[in-house]
Amino acid sequence: MVKKIIIGLTAGIISGLFSTGGGMILVPAFIYMLKMNEKKARATSIACIFAMVLTTSVFYFKNKYIDFGLATSCAIGGVIGGIVGTKLLNKVSDKILKITFIVFIGYIALKFIMG
C-alpha cells in the first residue's frame, strides 16, 4: 500500500509541476514496480490521471491559468483521440507500444532541449 501511495504522490507532484499526464510516471511504475500487465497499467493510469487532473484543474482555475476556448477545442479532439487510442490498444502488441512510447518521449525531450 505504501509503495502505491508513493507512486501516486510522485505522479501527482510531476503532474502538478509540469502538467504532464502522470502516465509518464504511473505506467512504468505499474509495470516494473507492481508487475502489472502493460495494457492494464495503461488503463489503470488513466483512472488515476483523471483524479489528478480534476484536482490540479481546480488550482489552475483559481489562479486563472486556464484558456477555456483552447481547453474546449482540445478536449473535443482528446475525446475522439481517446476512443481511437483505446481501440488501437487492443490491436497493438506491447513491444510496439513500448517502442512508440520511447520514440514519443525521445522526440519531446529533443524538442525541449533544442528550444
SULWO-V980178 format. One record per residue. RES is the residue in three letters. SS is DSSP state (2 for helix, 1 for strand, 0 for the rest). OMEGA is omega in degrees with one decimal (999 if undefined). D_FIRST is the distance of its C-alpha to the first C-alpha in whole Angstrom. Layout:
res=RES ss=SS omega=OMEGA d_first=D_FIRST
res=RES ss=SS omega=OMEGA d_first=D_FIRST
This chain:
res=MET ss=0 omega=-179.2 d_first=0
res=VAL ss=2 omega=179.4 d_first=4
res=LYS ss=2 omega=-179.4 d_first=5
res=LYS ss=2 omega=178.3 d_first=5
res=ILE ss=2 omega=178.6 d_first=6
res=ILE ss=2 omega=176.7 d_first=9
res=ILE ss=2 omega=179.0 d_first=10
res=GLY ss=2 omega=178.7 d_first=11
res=LEU ss=2 omega=178.8 d_first=12
res=THR ss=2 omega=179.7 d_first=14
res=ALA ss=2 omega=179.4 d_first=15
res=GLY ss=2 omega=178.6 d_first=16
res=ILE ss=2 omega=178.9 d_first=18
res=ILE ss=2 omega=179.0 d_first=20
res=SER ss=2 omega=179.6 d_first=21
res=GLY ss=2 omega=-178.3 d_first=22
res=LEU ss=2 omega=-169.9 d_first=24
res=PHE ss=2 omega=-178.7 d_first=26
res=SER ss=0 omega=173.0 d_first=25
res=THR ss=0 omega=176.4 d_first=24
res=GLY ss=0 omega=-175.1 d_first=22
res=GLY ss=0 omega=179.0 d_first=19
res=GLY ss=2 omega=177.8 d_first=19
res=MET ss=2 omega=177.2 d_first=20
res=ILE ss=2 omega=-172.4 d_first=17
res=LEU ss=2 omega=-174.8 d_first=15
res=VAL ss=2 omega=177.9 d_first=17
res=PRO ss=2 omega=179.5 d_first=17
res=ALA ss=2 omega=179.1 d_first=14
res=PHE ss=2 omega=-177.1 d_first=13
res=ILE ss=2 omega=-171.0 d_first=16
res=TYR ss=2 omega=-179.1 d_first=16
res=MET ss=0 omega=-177.7 d_first=12
res=LEU ss=0 omega=176.6 d_first=11
res=LYS ss=0 omega=-178.3 d_first=14
res=MET ss=0 omega=173.0 d_first=15
res=ASN ss=0 omega=-172.7 d_first=18
res=GLU ss=2 omega=-179.1 d_first=20
res=LYS ss=2 omega=176.9 d_first=21
res=LYS ss=2 omega=178.1 d_first=18
res=ALA ss=2 omega=179.3 d_first=16
res=ARG ss=2 omega=-179.4 d_first=19
res=ALA ss=2 omega=179.6 d_first=19
res=THR ss=2 omega=179.7 d_first=16
res=SER ss=2 omega=178.8 d_first=16
res=ILE ss=2 omega=178.6 d_first=19
res=ALA ss=2 omega=178.5 d_first=17
res=CYS ss=2 omega=-178.3 d_first=15
res=ILE ss=2 omega=179.1 d_first=18
res=PHE ss=2 omega=179.9 d_first=20
res=ALA ss=2 omega=179.6 d_first=18
res=MET ss=2 omega=-179.2 d_first=18
res=VAL ss=2 omega=178.1 d_first=22
res=LEU ss=2 omega=-178.4 d_first=23
res=THR ss=2 omega=-177.7 d_first=22
res=THR ss=2 omega=178.3 d_first=23
res=SER ss=2 omega=178.3 d_first=26
res=VAL ss=2 omega=-179.2 d_first=27
res=PHE ss=2 omega=176.7 d_first=27
res=TYR ss=2 omega=177.9 d_first=29
res=PHE ss=2 omega=-179.7 d_first=31
res=LYS ss=2 omega=-179.6 d_first=32
res=ASN ss=0 omega=177.6 d_first=33
res=LYS ss=0 omega=179.3 d_first=35
res=TYR ss=0 omega=-172.4 d_first=34
res=ILE ss=0 omega=172.0 d_first=34
res=ASP ss=0 omega=-172.2 d_first=37
res=PHE ss=2 omega=176.6 d_first=37
res=GLY ss=2 omega=178.4 d_first=40
res=LEU ss=2 omega=-179.5 d_first=38
res=ALA ss=2 omega=-179.8 d_first=35
res=THR ss=2 omega=179.3 d_first=36
res=SER ss=2 omega=179.9 d_first=38
res=CYS ss=2 omega=178.8 d_first=35
res=ALA ss=2 omega=177.2 d_first=33
res=ILE ss=2 omega=176.9 d_first=36
res=GLY ss=2 omega=-179.7 d_first=36
res=GLY ss=2 omega=177.8 d_first=32
res=VAL ss=2 omega=178.8 d_first=32
res=ILE ss=2 omega=178.2 d_first=34
res=GLY ss=2 omega=177.7 d_first=33
res=GLY ss=2 omega=177.7 d_first=29
res=ILE ss=2 omega=179.8 d_first=31
res=VAL ss=2 omega=-179.2 d_first=33
res=GLY ss=2 omega=179.6 d_first=30
res=THR ss=2 omega=177.8 d_first=28
res=LYS ss=2 omega=178.2 d_first=31
res=LEU ss=2 omega=-178.9 d_first=32
res=LEU ss=2 omega=-179.4 d_first=28
res=ASN ss=0 omega=-175.6 d_first=29
res=LYS ss=0 omega=-174.6 d_first=32
res=VAL ss=0 omega=-179.8 d_first=31
res=SER ss=0 omega=178.5 d_first=30
res=ASP ss=2 omega=-179.4 d_first=27
res=LYS ss=2 omega=179.0 d_first=29
res=ILE ss=2 omega=177.5 d_first=31
res=LEU ss=2 omega=179.0 d_first=28
res=LYS ss=2 omega=-178.1 d_first=27
res=ILE ss=2 omega=179.5 d_first=30
res=THR ss=2 omega=179.3 d_first=31
res=PHE ss=2 omega=179.7 d_first=28
res=ILE ss=2 omega=179.0 d_first=29
res=VAL ss=2 omega=179.7 d_first=32
res=PHE ss=2 omega=-179.7 d_first=31
res=ILE ss=2 omega=177.6 d_first=29
res=GLY ss=2 omega=178.4 d_first=32
res=TYR ss=2 omega=179.8 d_first=34
res=ILE ss=2 omega=179.6 d_first=32
res=ALA ss=2 omega=178.5 d_first=32
res=LEU ss=2 omega=178.0 d_first=36
res=LYS ss=2 omega=178.6 d_first=37
res=PHE ss=2 omega=-178.1 d_first=35
res=ILE ss=2 omega=-177.2 d_first=37
res=MET ss=2 omega=177.1 d_first=40
res=GLY ss=0 omega=999 d_first=40
